[in-house]
Amino acid sequence: MADPHLLAEARALLAHTTPLADDCGTLCGHRCCADYAPDVGVYLLPGEIALFDGTEDWLRWKLHSTKRYDFAPSWSKYRQIRFMQCHKLCDRDRRPFECRTYPLVPCLKDDGSLEMYMAPWAQGVCPLADPEPAAPLRPEFVAAARRAWTLLMQDPDLSDHIRWLTAQIKASAGAIPVASNHRHPHRR
């Protein structure tokens, strides 16, 4: 399982920053935070389940087999990974790590450093990830997401997850890097 101290530190880096200055959910009706589609949700990172106590009335859990679904190779030892779906707005302080960086995902550069990409699977769900985004991401959000994912690279399972995500992103024709100081994330 991921180091709980690293998870807590990474989550803290994102505690006070969001993709936009205002609630980005107003652009799309909170698609990623509500019953938008049956397959829209987020996987918890190994060890993140300890942050939930079962009283969260805003979410539903599914267990996805590491044999039937595609995960980082080291995650096969967990046999099942929790898939979380919100059916109403969450307690923002308790949202999972990958919700905190959405719609961004990490991708390793050739030199081993991280850059953030728009998640290709977020297109059509998040208007910030569309080819013509509804609004530019806040540079401080992009930078905080990169710092948080870089911190998580210290954990072997999460480093493996980032390498796996990198392969997924590089295989995607629509993957677009996002610079933390770039006003229009989809235009280079």
N, C-alpha and C positions, 0 to 999 in steps of 0.2 A: 504494500500500500504506500501511497505517497506520504511523504513526511508531513505530518499535520502542522508543524511550525512553518514550513515553506508555504503550504497552502494558505495559512492564516496571513502570512506576510504578503503573499501575492494578492490575496483578496483585499487586504488593507490598501494596497497601492491603487486599487480601483474604487475604493469606497466613496470617494467624493468627486468622481469625474464620470461623465456620461458622453455618448456620441454627439449630442447637441446640447446647447445651453438650456433648451426647453425639453419637455417630455417628447421624445421621438415617437412614442406611441400614438400621439395625436395625428401623425401623418398617415397611419395605416389602420387605425382602430385597434391598436395593441395586438397585432397579429401574432407576434412571437410570445405574447404573454396571455393568450386566451385560446379558446377552442377554435383555432383557425382551420386546421386540417388534421386528419388523424395521424399523420406522420411528422408533424411539426413538434419538436421538443429538443431536449438537450441531454447528453449523457453526463452523468456525474463522473468526475475524475476518481480514480481509486483512492479511497480514504475519505472522500468528501461526504459520504453518507453519515459520518459521525456528527456532521453539522445539523442534521435533521433528526427530530425526535418522534415523528409520526403524527404530530398534532396539526400539521400544515393542511388546512382545509382548502387551500388554493391550488393544490397539485394532485396529480395522479402518477403512480409509478407503474412501470412495466419492467420486467426483467428480460434482457436480450442475451441470448447465449453467445458466447465468444466463438462457438463452433459454427453457428448459423449466420452470424453477422460479422462484418469485416472490422477488425480492431487492430491496434498495434500488436505485433507478435508477442511481446512480453505480457500482454493482458490476458492471454489464453489461460494463465494460471488462476484467474479469478472465476472462470467458468461462466459467470453471468455479470453483466454490467447493468446498472440501473439507468433507465431512460425516464426522464421526468417530463411531464407535460402539465402546463398550467391550464386551469379551466376558468380562472379569474385572476385579477391582478394580485401579484405576490407581495410579500413582505420584502421590500427592496433590500433590506439589510441581510436577508437570508438567502438571496438568490445564488444559484451555483456559479462557479467560476466562469464557465464558458458563456453563461448569460451576461456576465459582466464585460466580456470583450466582444460580444456579438455586435455587428456582423463581421468582425475581424477574426482571422486565424493566423497563427504563426507559420512562417516558412523559413527554412534555413537557406542562407546564401552559401555560395561555394566556399567562402572563407570561414564558415561555421557560425557567423553572426545571424541574428534573426531580423527579418523584416516582416511587416504585417501585410496581409492580403485581405481583400474582400473575399469572404467565403463564397465560392461559386454556388453552393447550395442555398445561399441566402437570397439569390436573385429570385424575384417573384414573390418572396415573402416580405423582405425588408426593402422599403423604397430607398434606403440609403445605399443598398448594394446593387441597385439596378444600373444598367449602362449609362443612363442619364440620371444621376442621383437626385433625390428630392432636395437635398441640402448637403453641403460639405461637412465632413466630420471635423470635430474640434481637434486641433493638433495636439493639445494636452491629453486628450483621450487616447489618440493613436500612440503617443509616446508612453503613456502609463501602461497600455496594453502590452507594448513591446517590452517594457521593463519587467512587468509581471510574468510574462511567458519566459523571458530570459532567466529570471529567478527560478522558475519551475524546472528549467533544464538541469538544475543540480540534482534532481531526483531521477534515478535510472528509468523508472517506469514512465515518467512524464517526458523525459528526453526521448525515449523510444516512441511515445505518442507524437511528439513534435516531428520526429523523422518520418513517421507514418503519414502525418498530415501533410508534410512537405511533398511526399510522393503523390498524394492525392491531388494536391494543388498543381504540381508540375504536370500532371497528367490531364488537367482540365484546360481546355482551350480558352475558357473565359476568365481565367484567374488574373487578377490585376493587383499589382503591388500598390500599397498606400504609403506615402511618405508622411511623417508626422508634421512636416512643415509645408505641406502642399495644400493649397486652398481647395483645389478641385481634385479629389482623390482618384477619379477615373480618367483624368487627362494628364498625359505626360508631356 
